[in-house]
């Protein structure tokens, strides 16, 4: 019998901003009862592009991640996302599940695809696992289309308290690399299958202009 999994709710929401990330963070801290629980001013410093990333807990009930691109020799996937969607656009929603390996295995058996493999790290409560799914919209580049992330947190994990560890520098870099790799490979696949993929556009005469 296959291992079971279940949804546990929204883990966090990530928004991308084209500039002024400190002002956006200040808005959440001052006006949305937020506190900064993660900060990395250059997630992949050795890469041709990167991003700044903040994690904010609001009233210890929900998490926001705020990202701003860092463009060097290449444009960041965050900057490209902002080009497509403008300011403060939701790039991905992270859903928490009880058994990530079982969830991914079941989705893959149905033909759904993910960006890279499951990433695992330790926090004070135990193992944390995360993975990005392919985007919702297969017409767009992976750097332009919103997508799901799936997260498994250890039993007993809680957002409040001094032991909270929401994001990690290593995870942020690895997940960003998954997006960049898919972008450079010109991936155009939808998590929802051929309902929203390039091949179906001609069949349904969809005008994406």
Residue pairs with C-beta under 8 A, 6 or more apart in sequence:
2 102
2 105
2 106
3 99
3 101
3 102
3 105
4 98
4 99
4 102
5 97
5 98
5 99
5 100
5 102
5 103
5 106
6 97
6 98
6 99
7 95
7 96
7 97
7 98
8 96
8 97
8 98
9 95
9 96
10 62
10 93
10 94
10 95
10 96
11 63
11 94
11 95
11 96
11 149
11 151
11 153
12 55
12 62
12 63
12 64
12 65
12 94
12 151
12 166
13 62
13 63
13 64
13 65
13 90
13 92
13 93
13 94
14 64
14 65
14 66
14 67
14 90
14 91
14 92
14 93
14 94
14 149
15 64
15 65
15 66
15 67
15 88
15 89
15 90
15 91
16 67
16 68
16 69
16 78
16 81
16 82
16 85
16 88
16 89
16 91
17 24
17 66
17 67
17 68
17 82
17 87
17 88
18 68
18 69
18 79
18 82
18 86
18 87
19 68
21 52
21 54
21 66
21 67
21 68
24 66
24 88
25 34
25 36
25 54
25 56
25 66
28 34
28 56
28 58
28 64
28 66
29 35
29 36
29 56
32 56
32 58
33 58
33 59
34 56
34 57
34 58
34 64
35 56
35 57
36 54
36 55
36 56
37 55
37 56
37 57
37 63
37 164
37 166
37 167
38 53
38 54
38 55
38 65
38 166
38 167
39 53
39 54
39 55
40 52
40 53
40 169
40 172
41 52
42 50
42 52
42 70
43 50
43 51
43 52
43 53
43 169
43 172
43 173
43 176
44 50
44 51
44 173
44 176
44 177
47 72
47 177
47 180
48 72
48 73
48 74
49 69
49 70
49 71
49 72
49 73
49 74
49 75
49 76
49 77
49 79
49 180
50 69
50 70
50 72
50 76
50 176
51 67
51 68
51 69
51 70
51 76
51 77
51 78
51 176
52 67
52 68
52 70
53 65
53 66
53 67
53 167
53 172
54 65
54 66
54 67
55 63
55 64
55 65
55 166
55 167
56 63
56 64
56 65
56 66
57 63
57 159
57 160
57 164
57 166
58 64
60 159
60 160
61 159
63 159
63 166
65 167
67 78
67 91
68 78
69 75
69 76
69 77
69 78
69 79
69 80
69 81
69 82
70 76
71 79
77 142
77 143
77 176
77 179
77 180
77 183
78 91
80 141
80 143
80 144
80 183
81 89
81 91
81 143
81 144
82 89
83 144
84 140
84 144
85 144
90 146
91 146
91 147
92 132
92 146
92 147
92 148
92 149
93 146
93 148
93 149
94 130
94 148
94 149
94 150
94 151
95 148
95 149
95 150
95 151
96 150
96 151
96 152
96 153
97 103
97 150
97 151
97 152
98 152
99 152
100 118
100 129
100 130
100 131
100 150
100 151
100 152
101 118
101 129
103 150
104 114
104 118
104 131
104 150
107 114
107 133
108 114
111 193
112 133
112 134
112 191
112 193
113 133
113 134
113 189
113 191
114 131
114 132
114 133
114 134
115 131
115 132
115 133
115 134
115 142
115 147
115 178
115 179
115 181
115 182
115 187
116 131
116 132
116 174
116 175
116 177
116 178
116 181
117 131
118 129
118 130
118 131
119 129
119 130
119 131
119 171
119 174
119 175
120 127
120 128
120 129
121 127
121 128
121 168
121 170
121 171
122 128
123 154
123 157
123 165
123 168
124 163
124 165
125 153
125 154
125 155
125 156
125 157
125 163
126 154
126 155
126 156
126 157
127 152
127 154
128 151
128 152
128 153
128 154
128 157
128 165
128 171
129 151
129 152
130 149
130 150
130 151
130 152
130 171
130 175
131 149
131 150
132 147
132 148
132 149
132 175
132 178
132 179
133 147
133 148
133 149
133 150
133 191
134 142
134 147
134 182
134 187
134 189
134 190
134 191
135 142
135 145
135 146
135 147
135 189
135 190
135 191
136 145
136 146
136 147
136 148
136 190
136 191
136 192
136 196
137 145
137 146
137 190
137 196
138 145
138 188
138 189
138 190
138 194
138 196
138 197
138 198
139 145
139 188
139 196
139 197
139 198
139 201
139 206
139 208
140 188
141 183
141 186
141 187
141 188
142 179
142 182
142 183
142 187
142 188
143 179
143 180
143 183
147 191
148 191
149 175
158 164
159 166
188 197
188 198
189 197
190 196
190 197
194 200
200 206
201 208
